[in-house]
Amino acid sequence: MSAETERLMKAATVASTGVAVVMVAGKLTAWLATGSVSMLSSLVDSALDLVSSLITFVAVRAALTPADREHRFGHGKAEALAGMAQAGFIAASGIGLLMAVGQRLLDPHPVHDEEIGLAISAAALAITVALVAFQTHLARRTGSLAITADRAHYLTDLVSTLVAGVGMYLSGRLDAPMIDAVVAGLVALYLMRGAWGVGQSALHVLMDRELPASDRERIAGIVTSHPEVRGVHDLRTRSAGLTRFIQLHIELDPALSFVGAHAIGDRIEAEIENSFPDAEVILHVDPLGVQERRPRDAAE
């Protein structure tokens, strides 16, 4: 990993943590001033962002730790573990928020001083838009799962802030507390939907799910483009953090010398690594027609 990539990833964690602190302070002030349960939902979302950003702050630094004697494949899965933790926090908070909404539906309270809440919501929207744009750029540059998950949280925060502001305004202007509670319930459901997406992506990494079919097809295309290759099998792929792992067997003419077969394998490995710069490639050369012990779980 380049020093520039490491610098960008660390900058993303600092920016998101700083923004989260500001958002929590602002929305806490707005909730105390207005008593709006929809503003409470937005405050909960921002508090989750703060927790998630702190988790990401730690996870990114753990994932960037070089491989060592006890972790020879690196520490990339720290990002996926962070994603699972974030999903759990989001889901639990969504459930808690739904309980608060239920209580408010049973005992409605009017919204007051909504102008304060609207002003803080507008400022929060501007800050969040800037952060999401920054994170989108960095996620594309680095491919970091932790930054992508953190960005997903701030996208939900963007939606929840906007919706909470509208709900709070309408509830106060129309003197209809039920609008405030319904809006908060919608935000809670949106949070839980986001938790599902983040948790699913993290689980795929932890369970060593194969790379997308398009990547596997591209790998196979690189291999079969060499006329010396008579076949390819046992192609296995997975990812951990920013690193992708690719393993495969190729079949060559058994009349080739050991040195010649080794040279062909090296050329193919180099082409795959050029196409997937962040990948570690393990390629095994087999003589065509020679039976070998095949893994029971080999997909192809």
N, C-alpha and C positions, 0 to 999 in steps of 0.2 A: 504494500500500500504506500502511495506517495505521501510525502510530508504535507503537501497541499490538501489532500483528501482528509488527513487527520486534523489539520487545522480547521477545515470547513465544518467537520462533524462536531468538533469541540465548540466552535463558534455558535453552531445551531443550538446546542444544549444551554449555553449561557444566555442566548437571546430568549429562548422559550421560558427559561426559569425566571428571568427578570420580568418578562411580560406577565407571567402568571401572578407574580407577587403584586404587581400594580393592579391587575384586574380584580384580584380577590379583595384588596383594600378598597377599591372603588365601588365594587358591587355590594360589599358589606355595608358601606356607608349608605348606598341607595336603598338597600333592603330595610335598614333600620329607620330610614327617613320615610319610606312609603308604606311599609308593612305588606308589600305585594308578594304573594306566593309565587308568581311567575318570575319576579326578580330573585326570589329565593332559589328557584330552579336554575336560573342563570348563574347565581353565586355558587351553587353546588357544582355546576359544570366547570366553572373557573377554578374552584378548589381542587377538583379532580385533575384539571390541567396542571396545577401546581405540583400535586403529588406525582403525576405522570412525568412531568418535566424533571423532577428530582430523580425519579427512577431512571429515566433516560440518561440523565447526567452521569449517573454511576455506571449504567449498563454500557454506554458508548465507550467509556474509558476502560472498562473491563474487556470489551470486545476488541479494542485496539491493542491489547496486551499481546506481544508476540508469542508464538508457540514456544512451549518449554518441554522439559523432560517428561512431565506428567500430563501435558495437554499438547500432544504432537500435532493435532489438527487445529490448534489455535483455540481461541476463546469466543469465536463468533456467535455461538448459541446464547451468549449472555443477552444479546438483543432480543431473541425470541422469548427467553425467560422474562425479560422486562415487559414484553408485549402481553404475555399471559397475566402478569401481575396487574398491568394497566386494565386489561379487560375485566378482571375480577373487581377492581375498585369501581370501574364504571357501572358494572351490573349491580353491585351492592348499593351504590348511591342512587341508581335509578329506582330500585325497589323502595329505598327509604324515602325518596322524593314522592313516589306514588302514594305512600302511606300519609305523607304530609298533605298531599292534595285531597285524599279522602277525608282527612280531618277538616280541611277547609271547606269542602263541599257540605259537610254536616253542620259546620258552624261558620258561615260566610262572614268576612270582615271587609269593610270598604277600603279602597285604596286612597291614600292621601298624599299630597305633595308630589304628585307624579312628575312635575316639571324637573325636580332634582334627579329622579330616576332616568328620565329621558335624556338629560344632559350627560349623565355618566354613561348611559348606554351608547350614545353617539360617539363619545370619546373611546369607549371600549371597542366599538366596531372599527374605528379607524386604526387603532393599534393592532387589532387582530388581523385585519386585511393585510397590513404591512408584514406582519410576522408570517402569515400563511404564504405570501408571495416569496418571502425569503426561504422558507422551508421547502417550498416546491422546487425552487432552483437548486437547493442543496441536495434534495432527495434524488433529483435527476442526475446530478453530478456524481454522487457517491453511491446511490443504490442502497442506502442504509435502511434496514427494517425499523430500527428504533426511531429514526427521524420521520419515516413515513407514518408510523403509528402515532407519534407525537403530533404530526400535521393533521392526522384524522381527528384527534381530540380538539384541536383548535378550529377545525372546520365545523365540528358540532357546536363549539362555543360561539362561533360566528352566527350560526343559525339560531341558537338558543338566545343569544343577546338580542338579535333582531326581533324574534318572535316575542320574547319577554317584554321588550319595549313597546311593541304594538299592543300586546295584551294589557299591559299596565295602563297605557294611554286610554284605550277604549273602556276599560273597566272604571277608571277614574272619571272620564268625561260622561259616560252613560250611566254612572252609578249602578254598575252591574257587576258585583263581586264574582259571580259565577264565570264570567269571561276570564278573569284572572286565574281561577282555579283550573279551568279547562285548558288554557294555554300551558300552564305548568305541567299538566298531565301529558300533553302532547310532547313537551320537551323531555320529560322523563322516558317516554316510550322511544323517542329518537335516540336518547343516550344509550338505552339498552340495545337498540339495533346496532349502534356503532360498536358496542362492546362485543357483540357477536362477530362482526367483521374482523376486528383486531385480534380477538382470540383465535379465530379460525386460521388467520394467516400465520400467527405465531406457532400454532399447533402443527401446521404443515412443515415448518422448519424443524421443530423438535422431533417429529416423527420421520425425518429424512425423506420427505416427499420428493418424487422425481421433478426435475426441471420441466418447464412447459414443453408440450409436444413440438412446438416450433424450434426450440433449442435442440432437442434431440434429433429432429430431422436435419437441422443444419450440421450437427456433428456427423451424422451418418453420411450426409452429402460430401463433406470434406474427405472422409475416409474413402468412400467409393469413387471419388474423382481420380484416385490414383490407379492406373491400369494394373499395377502389380497386385493389388488387393483382390483376392478371390472371394472373400466373405468377411462379415463382421458379426459378432455375437457378444452376449453378456454386457451390453451397454448399460451402465448404471450411473446415475447422476444424483446429486443432492446439493444442498446449499447450507452454509452456516455463516450468518452475518454477511460480510461482503465477499466471502470466498465461495466459489462453486467447485465441487469435486466431480471429476469425470473419470470413469474407469471403463475400459472396453478391451475386447480381444479382436485381433484381425487375423485372417488366414492368408498365408502366402504360399507360393510354389515351394514344395519341399526340396527341390533341386537347388534353391538359392543357398549360397554360403551363409554361415552364421553372421559374418561381418556385413554381407549385403542386406540380409533381413533386418539386422539391427539398424542399418543406415536408413532403410525405408521407414521403420518404426519411428526413428528420430524425426524424420521429415514430417510425418503425419502429426506427431505430438506438437511440433513447432507450429504447424498450421492451425491446429485446434487452439493452442495458447494464444496465437495472434488474433484469432476470431473471438476468444473469450479471455481477455487479458487478466481477469481476476480469478482464473481457474487453476486448479492443480490437476494435472492429467497423469493417469497411470495407464499405460498401454502394454498389453501382453501380445507377443507374436506367436501364432500357432502354425505349424505346417499343415497345409490343406490335406484332408483325408485321414489325419491321425486322430483317433479317438482320445478324448481327455475326460477327466472327471469333471462333470458340470455341476455347479451349485444347484441344489434342489429348488431354490427360489429364483433362479435366473429367469428373467422375463423374456429374453430373446437371445 
